[in-house]
Amino acid sequence: MKNFLVAALLPLLASSQTIVVDNTSLPVDGATVAPAVLEVDASSSNATADLFPSETLQLTDAVIANLTDLELSNITLFSFEDSPANKLRKRTIFGKCKTYAGDFLYPSTLVWKVFDVLLGGALIKTVPYAAPCYDDFGNFNKAKCDFLTSNWANGSIYHTEDPTSVNGVLFQGLTCMPPALIPTPKECTVGGYPSYAVAVKNVAQIQLTVNLARSLNLRLVIKNTGHDFGAKSTGMGALSIWTHNLKSVQFMKTYKYGSYSGPAFKVGSGIQAFEIYEAAKANGVTVVGGEGRTVGVTGGYILGGGHSPLSSIYGMAVDQVLSMEVVTADGRFVTASPTSNADLFWALSGGGGSTFGVVSSMVIKAHPKIKVTTMTYVLQTADGYSSAAFWQALRIFFDGFIKYTDAGNYEYFRITSVGPDAYYSDMGPWFAPGMSKAELQALVAPMFAQWAAIGVVVEPVYTEYDNYYDAWHASFPVEPWGSNAIRQGSRLFPKSNWLDQGKLNMTFDAIKTIVEDGAYIIAFNIAAAPKSGFPDNGVNPAWRETVLHCITATFWDPAAEPATIKAISDKLTFDWGKKLIDASPGAGAYMSESDYIEPNFTQSFFGSKYAKLRAIKRKYDPYDLFYAQNAVGSEDWQMSEMIMGNLPSQNSKLCRK
């Protein structure tokens, strides 16, 4: 049987690419074959808002049938899973691993050519972002290399414009870094970046990509901006769907759906925080998004839950979503909402990106314009007080976490050791939506009075704004990116730890201990269970209990000995991480800002919702087309190689366990 199937596949992988017109065989190119797309009637959709023009451009059974009639070579590779043209079940000969270059099923150069023709020229063969620093790709350019080297760590605005650049470069394999940033630069290779990316601008291009990847068992990844700590949008030999250009925005002043009636936005899945915030300000409303300027709001951010400076008032960013348009693993384009594919909508709403489908747009709630007061200060032993006073002041701050989130506040702060018995913490910022300067001053006055009583005096700077955008823009600079010498983890600490002095002592002592041991802390006093309520969705239930999201980071010298680097890396997970878990048993962590090798990740990231999410994954993706590190269903897969002995390398093959 297997030999028969192999023989049947040979015509699909033929080296000759033709169509037949009037009994004449013609070569396939842009002159003989139009892009595989049909403009459909938007009214035929179950969408809760009008489809964008890019969403009316779809791959349909009629398009596949027409290309089949023309005897286009390889058309079966691009057909739907349930299409009459797809009579052959190719998965019966798939191996244990995804298909890679050199494997029988891997597309030939001519198959990639046909694919690009059907896409309308959207296929990009990967050239790594740092390639201008080397000769390997024939594009050496010293000026460009100098620019990207100078802006590598602080230039996410540039990285996000590249089809394959990602934040988590360590897991990509560090195969093409600017020479000045690595100890022994040798060459630039694609490594763990995808081999090809599709710069999608319409739904048909997503469908074609999904169908090809499913038909040939290719590794498929989805990239919007690439911010995820865990490098979910990269992988060796993969085909990538790059959604960054889906940037349509429509404001609806009055939108009604289900129990909701009010202003809303329909936004493409490539929209970034600064873009949706600008649109909200222009229309006199507020939307819930993250603090990072270049984060893709309607990509992995929302699909993973999405915490926000507004969460203590409005909940998670995904709580604002009313519907989504999605291409599922069978290639079909569907609406996911509470009334259409409701289980898929539930899973997409917090269950993680790159898992259940490819989202092309969302409809999200907009809220009224809101004033914001911010406050910043620096707390440091360098100002003349002891380390004991420093930690006592921090503990006084921690004691008020429930009070502050109950008031709708969000505090973004850092804690670090800066020398022997020397410490630094900055508040950057204390974000108080809906509050005036006087109201915020009254809220924090007891804390500062207690600080003064122990000899700790700071100089807080208050700024009042009449809208969210201006406060956000002034408070959060462009986020750092792409370090090759960092690992991060995180923990969501529950409110119940603050209602029990013993548990609070253990929580604070765990954080203090790891900072004294060298951990760098980025933390958020935040709650995501607003008084107005929140929907039942796939969000990690730990978010509904938390008052502290604590990110830990460790750094090393890239030139250090491998054993030294490994010891530092392991400490993050197996020492510091364990201390935080021991202080919050049964709690969880935020998947998008988490440890790459989080212990028991199904519990940490999904909690009691994992079984339901896994069942929905099996229903909508029985082919395991979608995979990402630590995503739902990823426990069935493994990378073939490790970094430092225990970090799955994206510069290796993805295989079933």
Salt bridges, closest charged atoms under 4 A:
GLU55 OE1 - LYS266 NZ 3.12
ASP61 OD1 - ARG332 NH2 3.10
GLU81 OE2 - ARG89 NE 3.80
GLU81 OE2 - ARG91 NH2 2.45
GLU81 OE1 - ARG214 NE 2.95
ASP82 OD1 - ARG332 NH2 2.71
ASP146 OD2 - LYS142 NZ 2.76
GLU161 OE2 - HIS244 NE2 2.88
ASP228 OD2 - LYS232 NZ 3.58
GLU275 OE1 - LYS247 NZ 2.84
ASP319 OD2 - ARG544 NH1 2.79
ASP343 OD2 - LYS619 NZ 2.73
ASP399 OD1 - ARG395 NE 2.81
ASP426 OD2 - ARG414 NH2 2.65
ASP466 OD2 - LYS369 NZ 3.86
ASP470 OD1 - LYS281 NZ 2.89
GLU479 OE2 - HIS227 NE2 2.73
GLU516 OE2 - LYS512 NZ 2.67
ASP517 OD2 - LYS571 NZ 3.04
ASP570 OD2 - LYS566 NZ 2.97
ASP575 OD1 - LYS579 NZ 2.41
ASP582 OD2 - LYS578 NZ 2.83
GLU593 OE1 - HIS307 NE2 2.99
GLU593 OE1 - HIS549 NE2 2.80
ASP595 OD1 - ARG487 NH2 2.37
ASP621 OD2 - LYS617 NZ 2.82
ASP624 OD2 - ARG656 NH1 3.09
GLU635 OE2 - ARG614 NE 3.43
ASP636 OD2 - ARG614 NH2 2.46
